[in-house]
């Protein structure tokens, strides 16, 4: 399981760092380098957060999956501020946990 987490974090970090290189826009080479560096915090944060999603609750691992999916959907679809994403994903995790308690 630990090896899978390490491989998953590496793949996610790689994708976030090198995806801007694959997207072709009419820009100067210096702008391409800055796009690569702009995605560095996203890559680092995702490598830190993804293991927490998978290991949040040993009894009901679906809690982490649901909270992560809700957070991604809220960020992509609704463009909700970060505070709202945190609150909504925590509420989703609590609801899933309550469902599995009963």
Secondary structure, DSSP 8 states (H G I E B T S, - for coil): -HHHHHHHHHHHHHHHHHHHHHS--S--HHHHHHHHHHTHHHHHHHHHHHHHHHTS-SS-THHHHHHHHHHHHIIIII---HHHHHHHHHHHHHHHHHHHH-
